[in-house]
Each structure stands twice: as structure tokens, then as C-alpha cells.
Amino acid sequence: MELNRLCLVVIMIINVVVLIQGWRCHGCLEEERVALLQIKDAFGYPNGGFLLSWGRDANCCEWKQVHCNSSTLRVVEIDLSFSRGWELGDGLLNASLFLPFPELNALYLYGNRIAGCVENEGFERLSVLGNLEILQLGQNKFNSSIFSSLGGLSSLKYLSLHNNEIEGTISVEGLNNLTNLRNLRIASNHIEGFKSLHGGEDEVLKLSNLEYLDLGGNRFDNSILSSFKGLSSLKNLDLAKNHLKGTFNMKELEALSNLRKLYLSGNEIDEFVFSEGIRGFRNLSRVCLLNITANGRRISLPLLQSLAKLPNLKTLDLGNNNFEGTILAQALPSLKNLQKLDLSSSTLNNTFLQTIGRITTLKSLKLNGCRLSGNIPIAEGKSDGPF
């Protein structure tokens, strides 16, 4: 009797194993293999010149640009960057094509001239994919309507929409639903600001876990600073190549107590203004102000003097700028904790080298492309070389 029971258990186990293997196609789930081939067709195939390995063998986990979980053999990453021929022109995406991948963690759709989604088949359909953390949508043709469809992807930690066709003011409602977001890149668009259906304080970005925000290459003016109050975890803020001018009000950024790097290159900033007592900015160690003197402008003395108010400024990028007279000689000694200084490709006077030795903490000085001539005096201190 016991032997019969044992045989029955063994047979049941064998049947289960055979059944499970039937769901797989030599290490790859058959349903996911079929779904990948449907994606291949949707991206301009079967006559396309990309994704050639897809379908050549049965195991889709071995296909290029596809990665599977080694334990479950389910697809966790799909990289479709530059997979759609540009000769096909602008196209619409059916996001539902990615629903068969419940463990999908990363989806790369970079550089495919995607101009939007098929009606009722947008990214909101992917809200059921609770493992999706990385979504790369850069270098496509998406407009501002994309944000409303992304609001349900609460598991996202990385979102890139750089170099699309997003214009005007964008709604914060969709973005603020992405509460787990750590890294947001929407550079190189034509964005002018953030808005809310309710106005006022509701126009603030409220992403308490966000650490990196890249808004470079847009059309933001100084009013954008008031939108950052809800970014308490932010470490890196990139506002390079926008329309920031004149006085830069650091008071608006006081809530960013974790801010470490601030990129403002390509703007026309004359001075930083702080609250009395300089609240916050204890962690701000790098400021980048490359090329802020275009159109005949020159670096102002108040700008350099105001930087001295940052207590832990260690790296200062001032390359590709115009410095008048002895302005550097007057201002640099006040930067007491500076360790790295970039003045490359700038127009400047040798005299500042007579006082730079007073910055005893300085370890690196970058002067390539400055065309210095005559005697190069360094009174004291030393530089260990380029960055």
C-alpha cells in the first residue's frame, strides 16, 4: 500500500514538472516569447534591420536586448532603443504590448520617433506592472499629454523624457503620483513651467524621494525655483541652458537640505541672494556656472562674492567665461574651502594667480585654453593638476 502511494506521488510530481516545462520554450516562457515577436512586428518588421536575433532560436532569454530573471526565466528588461527605422516616420505606440511581462523591471524605448500612444492603449495600461522601475522614453516625439498617462506607474524610480517635443507648462498632477521616483530627466524640451488644476501651492513638485532632477535645455525663467519646495531628498539639480537671469534667489531652494550639486551653466546669472543666516546648503559642494557670459557679458564681482557664502563649496566650474580686470584676484581668496576650480577656456588676467595661493585647500586648478601669457606667478599653495 505504501509503495503504491509513493508511486502515485512520484507520478504526480513528474506530471507537474512536465506541465511546467510545457509552458516554457527551452528556458523561455512561451507566452513571453510570442509577445516579444509581436513587439518585433509592431516596430516595423518583418522587413526591418534591427532585432535580428529575435525569433532565431526558441529561448527568448538569449535574444539580444532581452534579459530574464535567472530563477523564474521571466523577462525583466527589454531594450528597444533605436529599434524602429527612422524611415518609417513618426509612429504611435501600443503600450499594451508589454502587459504579458509581469516581472518587467526596465523598458528602454529611446530614439524611436514615437509621437504618442494608440488611443486607449497608453502607458496607463502598464499600471499593473508593479515591478516596472525604469522607463526610458528619451529622443522621441512625445508632447505634454504624456504625463497624464504616466501617473499610474507608481513603481517607477527612473523616468527619462529628454529631447522630446514637450512644450509650455506641464501638469504636476501626473508627476506627483510617481512617489517612488528617484531620477527624473526631462531636459532638452521647450518647457516653461509647471502648473496645477488648483493653482497656488499645488504647483509645487511633491516628490519626496527624488534625488536627481535634470531640467536643462528648456525655457524656465527664475519663477521655476518656487516649484522645488517639495523635493526634500534632492541631491542634484540641473537647470543649465534655460532662461534664468539676474538675481538667483537661493531662498527658494532652502528646503532642499540635501542638495549637493547645482548646475546653472548657460544662463545669465549676476548674483546669488541668500536668507539672513544662510539657512540650508550645508551639503552643497559643487556649483557649475560654465558659459554664463555669452553675448558680451562678464562675470560680476557680486556673483563671485555671493558664492563665498556657501559654507562647503568644494568644486566650482567657471570655464568658458569672461573675467574683467582683477575680479578673480579680489573674489577667489574668500572661497575658503574650495578644492577644485575650473577656469578653462576663459578670458582672464594673470594677476589672480598672485592671490590664488591663499586658498590653502585648493587641490586642482584647470586653466587649459585660457591663453595665459607672460610670467605665471603663484605666490603660495599648490595645485595637484587637472580634475
Residue pairs with C-beta under 8 A, 6 or more apart in sequence:
23 29
23 30
23 31
24 30
24 73
25 33
25 58
25 59
25 60
26 57
26 58
26 59
27 59
27 61
27 62
27 73
28 58
28 59
28 60
28 61
28 62
28 68
28 73
29 60
29 73
29 74
29 75
31 100
32 60
32 74
32 75
32 100
32 101
33 58
33 60
34 100
35 97
35 98
35 100
35 101
36 54
36 60
36 63
36 66
36 75
36 78
37 54
37 55
38 97
39 78
39 80
39 97
39 98
40 46
40 48
40 51
40 54
40 55
42 94
42 97
43 50
43 51
43 80
43 83
43 84
43 112
44 84
44 85
44 88
45 51
48 83
48 84
48 85
49 85
50 82
50 83
50 84
50 85
51 63
51 64
51 65
51 80
51 83
53 62
53 63
53 64
54 60
54 63
54 64
54 66
55 63
56 63
57 63
60 66
60 68
60 75
61 67
61 68
61 73
61 75
65 78
65 79
65 80
65 81
65 83
66 75
66 77
66 78
66 79
67 75
67 76
67 77
68 74
68 75
68 76
69 76
69 103
72 103
74 101
74 102
74 103
75 101
75 103
75 104
76 103
76 104
76 105
76 106
76 131
77 104
77 105
77 106
77 107
77 108
78 98
78 101
78 104
78 106
78 107
78 108
79 106
79 108
80 107
80 108
80 109
80 112
81 108
81 109
81 110
81 111
81 112
81 136
82 110
82 111
82 112
83 112
84 91
84 112
84 113
84 114
86 113
88 113
89 113
90 113
90 114
90 115
90 141
91 112
91 113
91 114
91 115
92 114
92 115
92 116
92 117
92 118
93 109
93 114
93 116
93 117
93 118
93 121
94 117
94 118
94 121
95 117
95 118
95 121
95 122
95 123
95 124
95 125
95 126
96 121
96 125
98 104
98 107
98 126
98 129
99 125
99 126
99 128
99 129
101 129
102 128
102 129
102 131
103 131
104 129
104 131
104 132
105 131
105 132
105 133
105 134
106 132
106 133
106 134
106 135
106 136
107 132
107 134
107 135
107 136
108 134
108 136
109 135
109 136
109 137
109 140
110 136
110 137
110 138
110 139
110 140
110 160
111 138
111 139
111 140
112 140
113 140
113 141
114 137
114 140
114 141
114 142
115 140
115 141
115 142
115 143
116 122
116 141
116 142
116 143
116 145
116 146
117 123
117 149
122 149
123 135
123 146
123 149
123 150
123 152
123 153
124 149
124 150
124 151
124 152
126 132
126 152
126 153
127 152
127 153
127 154
129 153
129 155
130 155
131 155
132 153
132 155
132 156
133 155
133 156
133 157
133 158
133 180
134 156
134 157
134 158
135 150
135 153
135 156
135 158
135 159
135 160
136 158
136 160
137 146
137 159
137 160
137 161
137 164
138 160
138 161
138 162
138 163
138 164
138 185
139 162
139 163
139 164
140 163
140 164
141 164
141 165
142 161
142 164
142 165
142 166
143 164
143 165
143 166
143 167
144 166
144 167
144 168
144 170
144 171
144 191
146 161
146 164
146 166
147 170
147 171
147 174
147 175
148 171
148 173
148 174
149 174
150 156
150 159
150 174
150 175
150 178
151 173
151 174
151 175
151 177
151 178
152 177
153 178
154 177
154 178
154 179
154 180
155 180
156 178
156 180
156 181
157 180
157 181
157 182
157 183
158 181
158 182
158 183
159 178
159 181
159 183
159 184
159 185
160 183
160 184
160 185
160 186
161 185
161 186
161 189
162 185
162 186
162 187
162 188
162 189
162 214
163 187
163 188
163 189
164 186
164 189
165 189
165 190
166 186
166 189
166 190
166 191
167 189
167 190
167 191
167 192
168 190
168 191
168 192
169 191
169 192
169 193
169 194
169 195
170 191
170 193
170 194
170 195
171 194
171 195
171 196
171 197
172 194
172 195
172 196
172 202
172 203
172 204
172 205
172 206
172 227
173 196
173 197
175 181
175 184
175 194
175 205
175 207
176 205
176 206
176 207
178 184
178 207
179 207
179 208
179 209
180 209
181 207
181 209
181 210
182 209
182 210
182 211
182 212
183 210
183 211
183 212
184 207
184 210
184 212
184 213
184 214
185 212
185 214
186 214
186 215
186 218
187 214
187 215
187 216
187 217
187 218
187 238
188 216
188 217
188 218
189 217
189 218
190 218
190 219
191 215
191 218
191 219
191 220
192 218
192 219
192 220
192 221
193 220
193 223
193 224
193 227
194 203
194 205
194 224
194 227
195 203
196 202
196 203
203 226
203 227
204 226
204 227
204 228
204 229
204 230
205 227
205 228
205 230
205 231
206 230
207 230
207 231
208 230
208 231
208 232
208 233
209 233
210 231
210 233
210 234
211 233
211 234
211 235
211 236
211 258
212 234
212 235
212 236
213 228
213 231
213 234
213 236
213 237
213 238
214 236
214 238
215 224
215 237
215 238
215 239
215 242
216 238
216 239
216 240
216 241
216 242
216 263
217 240
217 241
217 242
218 241
218 242
219 242
219 243
220 239
220 242
220 243
220 244
221 242
221 243
221 244
221 245
222 244
222 245
222 246
222 247
222 248
222 249
224 239
224 242
225 248
225 249
225 252
225 253
226 252
228 234
228 237
228 252
228 253
228 255
228 256
229 252
229 255
230 255
231 255
231 256
232 255
232 256
232 257
232 258
233 258
234 256
234 258
234 259
235 258
235 259
235 260
235 261
235 283
236 259
236 260
236 261
236 263
237 253
237 256
237 259
237 261
237 262
237 263
238 263
239 262
239 263
239 264
239 267
240 263
240 264
240 265
240 266
240 267
240 288
240 290
241 265
241 266
241 267
242 266
242 267
243 267
244 264
244 267
244 268
244 269
245 267
245 268
245 269
245 270
246 268
246 269
246 270
246 271
247 269
247 270
247 271
247 272
247 273
248 264
248 269
248 271
248 272
248 273
249 273
250 272
250 273
250 274
250 275
250 281
251 273
251 274
251 275
253 259
253 280
253 281
254 275
254 279
254 280
254 281
255 280
256 280
257 280
257 282
257 283
258 283
259 280
259 281
259 283
259 284
260 283
260 284
260 285
260 286
261 284
261 285
261 286
261 287
261 288
262 284
262 286
262 287
262 288
263 288
264 287
264 288
264 289
264 292
265 288
265 289
265 290
265 291
265 292
265 317
266 290
266 291
266 292
266 294
267 292
268 292
268 294
268 297
269 289
269 292
269 303
270 300
270 302
270 303
271 300
271 302
271 303
271 306
272 303
272 306
272 307
272 309
273 306
274 281
274 306
274 309
278 309
278 310
278 311
281 310
281 311
281 312
282 311
282 312
283 312
284 310
284 312
284 313
285 312
285 313
285 314
285 315
286 313
286 314
286 315
286 316
286 317
287 307
287 310
287 313
287 315
287 316
287 317
288 317
289 303
289 316
289 317
289 318
289 321
290 317
290 318
290 319
290 320
290 321
290 342
291 319
291 320
291 321
292 299
292 321
293 299
293 321
293 322
297 322
298 321
298 322
298 323
298 324
298 327
299 318
299 321
299 322
299 323
299 324
299 327
300 327
301 327
301 330
301 331
304 327
304 328
304 330
304 331
304 332
305 331
305 334
307 313
307 316
307 331
307 335
308 331
308 334
308 335
308 336
311 337
312 337
313 335
313 337
313 338
314 337
314 338
314 339
314 340
314 361
315 338
315 339
315 340
315 341
316 335
316 338
316 340
316 341
316 342
317 342
318 341
318 342
318 343
318 346
319 342
319 343
319 344
319 345
319 346
319 366
320 344
320 345
320 346
321 343
321 346
321 347
322 346
322 347
323 343
323 346
323 347
323 348
323 349
323 352
325 349
326 349
326 351
326 352
328 343
328 348
328 349
328 351
328 352
328 356
329 349
329 351
329 352
329 354
329 355
332 338
332 341
332 352
332 355
332 356
332 358
332 359
333 355
333 356
333 358
333 359
335 359
336 359
336 361
337 361
338 359
338 361
338 362
339 361
339 362
339 363
339 364
340 362
340 363
340 364
340 366
340 387
341 356
341 359
341 362
341 364
341 365
341 366
342 366
342 387
343 365
343 366
343 367
343 370
344 366
344 367
344 368
344 369
344 370
345 368
345 369
345 370
346 369
346 370
347 370
348 370
348 372
350 372
350 373
350 374
350 375
350 376
350 377
353 376
353 377
353 378
353 379
354 377
354 378
354 379
355 379
356 362
356 365
356 378
356 381
357 378
357 379
357 380
357 381
357 382
358 379
358 380
358 381
359 381
360 381
362 381
362 382
362 383
363 383
363 384
364 383
364 384
364 385
364 386
364 387
365 383
366 386
366 387
368 386
